[in-house]
Amino acid sequence: MILSHKHQFLFIKTEKTAGTSFEIGLSKFCGKEDIITPVSKKDERYRKSLGFTSARNYRLKPSGKPYTPLFKPLSKQKREALKKQGFYNHISAKELQPKIATSTWDNYFKFCFERNPFDKFVSWYFWCKGPEKYGSPLEFIKDGKAQEIRGRQLYQINGETAVDKVYKYEELSSALADLTERLELPEPLAMPPKQTKGGIRPKKAHYRDLLGSEERKLLEELFSWELQTFNYQF
């Protein structure tokens, strides 16, 4: 998640939508007062190697105002504490709204990304080591793991979309161009040269090759809103 006062935007990070790579790309344009939540230790080192702004201002003082700590990898316990004390990686719009000024929420450009649910499911399946831990994609779904992918749960409040724009992962190039212009960035927004978290999903693992009719039906039921709202197809 990034809240930029410098360019007046709020980026809410959904899961399995290249969020970390996009976050690193955005951080290039962030200032000292902007809020950037921590990513993994490896990804923070990569962000630093590019000369981009690292995680900052994500904890809150007792007064409720953010302060800038030196970045340290967070334990699970500390990440849980941040849910109450500040801002964290995949914070939801519902959690975020009460923690920032009303004028900021109302006036800054709020956006996120969504992805074809079938494709996102396959990415999630490999990310969770599905083949090793659960076996087939069908068993993975039946075990309830597909429901754990957080997308609209992060950018909706009480069932209503709370951001100004939901970009499609599949239309990344046009999204980058639109954001460059909309946010009045000094140079074109681009993804970092190296893909973060790459290599987990086999390159030839297309969802049409992995999902049969039963898996497709179950996923269509689980993600009916996304399929209808964004006109995604199998």
N, C-alpha and C positions, 0 to 999 in steps of 0.2 A: 504494500500500500504506500502511496506517495500523496502527500498534501503539499502542494507548492503554492506559497504565497507570492513567489517571484513571478510565476506565470498564471496564477489563479486557476488551478485545476486540482481535481481529486481523482486519483486512479485507484479503483477498487480491484484487487487482484483475485480473480477466480481461479479454480483449479484446472490443470491440464490444458491451459490455453497459452502456453509459452510466456506465462506471467513473469517469471524471473528474468528471462532475457529482455522482455519489454521494459521491466522495471529498471534494469541496468541501463538500457538505452535512454530512458527518461531521466535518470539521475544525472546524466551529463549536464543537464540544463538547470539543475536545482541550486538554490542558494543556501546561505548559512541558516536562515530562519525556517527553511522547509523541513517537513517531517518525512523521513525515509525509514521504513521499518527494516530490521535486519533480515538478511537471507542466510544461507548456510555459510560456514566458515570458508569453504572453498570458493563459493561465489563472491563473497566479500573480498577475498584476495584477488580474484579476477577483476572485479570492479575497480579495486585500487590500482591494479596494474594498468588499467586503461586511463587512469587519471581522473575518474569520475567521482562524484560526491558519494561518500559512504553513508551507512546508516547513521542517523542522528535525530535528536529531538523526539524520540519515540517514547520516552518515559515522562511521567508527570511528577512535578513537585507536589507537596501537600496542598499548595495553593491552587493546583489544577493547571498550572502553566508548564509547558514542556521545558526540559533542559537537555543539553547535549552531553551524553556520556561518551567515553571512549568505547569503541565497539568491542564487545566480548561475546564469544559463542554462548548461547543461552541454553541452560539445561531445561528439561521438560517442566520442572517445577517453576523455574523462573518464567518460562513462556506462559504458563497458566497464571502466574501472578500478574503478568502484563495485561491480561484481559481485564483486570480491575484497575491497574495502575497506569495504563497508557495505551499505546497502539502496537499492533503486531501484524505479522505478515498477511494472513488471510482474514483480517478483521471484516466483519459484515457492516453493511450500511446501517443496520439497526443498532449495532453497538457503537458505531462511529458518530452518528448524528448528535447524540447528547454530549459528546466530548469536545465538540468544536463550536465556535460561535455561530449563532443563527445566521448572521449576515454572510459568513463564509459558506455555509451549507447552501444558502439560497442563491448566492451570486457566482460561486466558482463553478467551472464546467466539470461535471461529474461523469465519469465514463468507465467502462470495463469491456471485457471481451467474452463472447460466447462461441461455442464450437459445435459442429455436428455431433449430436449425442452418441451416434454409433462409433464415430471416430474417437471421440473423447473417452468412451467406455473402454475401447481397446487400449488406448494409452494408459488409462487408469489400471487396467488389468495387468499390464506388464510392470507398471510402476509398483504395484502391490505384490509383485512376484507371484502373480496368479498361477502360472503354469506349475511352479514348484509347490506352492502352498495349497492350492485349491483344485488343480487339475484343469478341466475344461472351462471355457467361458460360461457354459451353462451352469456348472456347479458354483462358479464364482457369483453368478447372479442369484441363484437359489439360496446362497449363504447370506444374502443381503448386502454384499459389498458394493453393488452398483448404486444403491441408494446413498452411499457415502460420498459420492462425487459432489462437491459443492459448486454450484453455478449460480442459479437465480436465488438460492438461499442467501447468497452474499450481497446481491444487488437489489433485492426486494425488501420492502418493509410492509408487514401485514398483507402480503400477497400482491402488493403493487410495486411496479418498477420504480426505484428511487433515484436512478441516475438519469442524466440527460441524454446519453447515447450508449447503446450497446453495439459495439463493433463486432463484425464476424472475423473469427480467426482465419477463415479461408480467404478473406479479402484484406489481408494484412497490408499489402502495398498501398492500397487506396486509403486505408486507415492512417497509415504513417503520413501520407501526403496531406490528408485532411487535418490531422492534429498539428502538423507543422504550421499550417496556415491559421488554423483556429486559435492556437496558443501563441501565435506570433513569435515562434522560436527563431533564433538568429541564424540557424542553419537547418537543413533537413534532418528530421528525426529518423534514426536508423537503428536496426537491431545490432547488437554487438557482433563482432566477427566470428566469435566462437559460440556455438549453441550450448546453453547450460543444460545439464541433465540429459545430454544426448547419449545415444548408444544403449539405452535401457530397452527400448522397443525395437525389435528387428525391422530393418528397413522395408522388407517385403510383406510386413504384417498388415495387409489391408483388411478393413473390417468386413468387406464382402466375402473375403476368402475364409474368415475365421468364424463368422456368425451364420448359423443356420436359421431355418424358419422359426423354430421355437425361441431361440435367443432374440431374434428380431421382434417377435410378437411381445415378449416380455419387456424389452427395452422401449418399444413403441408405447406401451402402457405407462411405463415409469416416466418417460420424457415426452409425453403427448403435448404438454404446453410449449416446450422448446421447438418441437417439430412443427407445430401449427404457427407459432408466433414468428419464427424465422424462416419458415418454408424450407426446412431441411428435408432431404429425401434419403432413402437408404442407398 
